[in-house]
Amino acid sequence: MDVQQELKARLAALGTAIPEILLPKAGIDLQKWAVIACDQFTQDRNFWMRVKETAGGDPSALNLILPEIYLEDGDKGARTQRIRETMKAYLAGNVFAPAFTGCIYIERTTPFRPCRRGLVLAIDLDAYDWKAGARSLVRATEGTVPERLPPRVEIRCGAVLETPHILILIDDREDALIPVLGSRAKRSAPLYETSLMLGGGSVSGWALDREDDWAALADGLEALSRLSRSRYGIPEPFLYAMGDGNHSLATAKAVWDEYKAAHSDDPDLASHPARWTLAEVENLYDPGIAFEPIHRLLFGAAAGETLDVLSVLPNFSSRPVSSREELFRLVGDPDAHLSRLGLCSGTERFLVETSAPPVITESLQPLLDAFVQSSAAGQGNGAVSIDYIHGEDELFRLAAGPASTMAGPEDSKPAVRTGILLPPVRKSGLFETVARSGPLPRKSFSLGEGIEKRYYLECRKLFV
């Protein structure tokens, strides 16, 4: 076995591969090309209109994705078809530089962090399982909602390209592996560097395309994999935990499983490109990563009604709060002896306290799900619905009432709405909790604010 084959086998045992990556050719405007994750700003049609205006008629990843704000529009099928056609046109046209084999070391600045480091590589979908109780090498950290997968599956099935917004975490408490790889990568000039549109900061990427770089990657991942057993008290290794893009990774898994079942007699099945998905791996303890809560927004529910729903929480109490700033301060107080939530609806604000466990979504989400379901059963079109909001500014804006500038299906949503402000989330204990108890409730945390989410930039051939 030669050196490259040995490295490939070592990495494969770690659910990892060195991908062939496509980047836009020189001369393509990367600020217009790179677009934020499709599941951001899901109640802000104006944001996505600005994205479209910024990209203009130039090549852009916007033309390769379906922003989730458009999922309720009537032209989803036409949009999906245009995405597939654009992928083929970009591959056949003069958009991409020749593919290169390697990883990409990334440094990203955001409006909130001076530097966040990551590594783009390929993850083996056969090493991943999102189901509760999974003991796979790659695991979900939050609950997956199967009903959210079909629109994504429809796009990925038969697509000739993929471009990821998936972020996967490693538990490197010494914060050693990715910085070491970054030092290696930065011996050469960057592959790309660009500002990101609409205040997203900037991003630079360097190639890791030498065998000794890949050996250093394998060494570091092997050490973390071995350490996971003793750290978490489990018999099987647990190397990768989902950070962002859980439903996108679950979509890739669903498409691969379906393809695998339909082509079980293919002798080359194990090496098919659809078995893998591009992702950016980041260290949980990177100084540039902040855990942020994902807030809840209830459409069709007033503050008083929402307080009634929450009143079954253990040792529940509530009181009005005079200002948004005070509410935010109280909810985020690290010295509070009880778990705290904030409610905002129009000009009303309330602080809720409860003795529910610190991971408040474990108690909160079942109550909200039951509330939405009972409302749907009793009220039909007047039912309560829920959305998940990144960033307290966006939550307060939406909870204040519908904006006159909004245009689209969100206009029809009830004017009465209540935002639920969640407390900060701590990094420590995430891997241990998932290893021993399984995924947290869906939408329990976010890696940074909405504008800090990953931007689509790198691509890879998928189906041909």
HELIX and SHEET records of a PDB file:
HELIX    1   1 VAL A    3  ALA A   12  1                                  10    
HELIX    2   2 LEU A   30  TRP A   33  1                                   4    
HELIX    3   3 ARG A   45  ALA A   55  1                                  11    
HELIX    4   4 ALA A   61  LEU A   64  5                                   4    
HELIX    5   5 GLU A   68  TYR A   70  5                                   3    
HELIX    6   6 LYS A   76  ALA A   92  1                                  17    
HELIX    7   7 LEU A  125  ALA A  127  5                                   3    
HELIX    8   8 PRO A  146  ARG A  148  5                                   3    
HELIX    9   9 PRO A  150  ARG A  156  1                                   7    
HELIX   10  10 LEU A  177  ALA A  185  1                                   9    
HELIX   11  11 MET A  197  GLY A  199  5                                   3    
HELIX   12  12 GLU A  211  TYR A  232  1                                  22    
HELIX   13  13 ASN A  246  ALA A  262  1                                  17    
HELIX   14  14 LEU A  269  SER A  271  5                                   3    
HELIX   15  15 PRO A  273  ARG A  275  5                                   3    
HELIX   16  16 ALA A  303  LEU A  310  1                                   8    
HELIX   17  17 ARG A  324  VAL A  331  1                                   8    
HELIX   18  18 THR A  361  GLN A  379  1                                  19    
HELIX   19  19 GLY A  380  GLY A  382  5                                   3    
HELIX   20  20 GLU A  392  ALA A  399  1                                   8    
HELIX   21  21 PRO A  409  SER A  412  5                                   4    
HELIX   22  22 LEU A  430  SER A  437  1                                   8    
HELIX   23  23 GLY A  450  GLU A  452  5                                   3    
SHEET    1   A 5 THR A  16  ALA A  17  0                                        
SHEET    2   A 5 ARG A 116  ASP A 124 -1                                        
SHEET    3   A 5 CYS A 103  THR A 109 -1                                        
SHEET    4   A 5 GLY A 201  LEU A 208 -1                                        
SHEET    5   A 5 TYR A 192  LEU A 196 -1                                        
SHEET    1   B 7 THR A  16  ALA A  17  0                                        
SHEET    2   B 7 ARG A 116  ASP A 124 -1                                        
SHEET    3   B 7 TRP A 276  ASN A 283 -1                                        
SHEET    4   B 7 LEU A 167  ILE A 170  1                                        
SHEET    5   B 7 TYR A 240  ASP A 244 -1                                        
SHEET    6   B 7 VAL A 138  ARG A 139  1                                        
SHEET    7   B 7 TYR A 128  ASP A 129  1                                        
SHEET    1   C 2 GLU A  20  ILE A  21  0                                        
SHEET    2   C 2 PHE A 100  THR A 101 -1                                        
SHEET    1   D 2 VAL A  35  ILE A  36  0                                        
SHEET    2   D 2 TYR A 455  TYR A 456 -1                                        
SHEET    1   E 2 LEU A 161  GLU A 162  0                                        
SHEET    2   E 2 ARG A 460  LYS A 461 -1                                        
SHEET    1   F 2 PHE A 291  GLU A 292  0                                        
SHEET    2   F 2 SER A 446  LEU A 447 -1                                        
SHEET    1   G 6 SER A 317  PRO A 320  0                                        
SHEET    2   G 6 GLU A 348  THR A 354 -1                                        
SHEET    3   G 6 SER A 339  SER A 345 -1                                        
SHEET    4   G 6 ARG A 417  LEU A 421 -1                                        
SHEET    5   G 6 ILE A 294  PHE A 299 -1                                        
SHEET    6   G 6 SER A 385  HIS A 390 -1                                        
END                                                                             
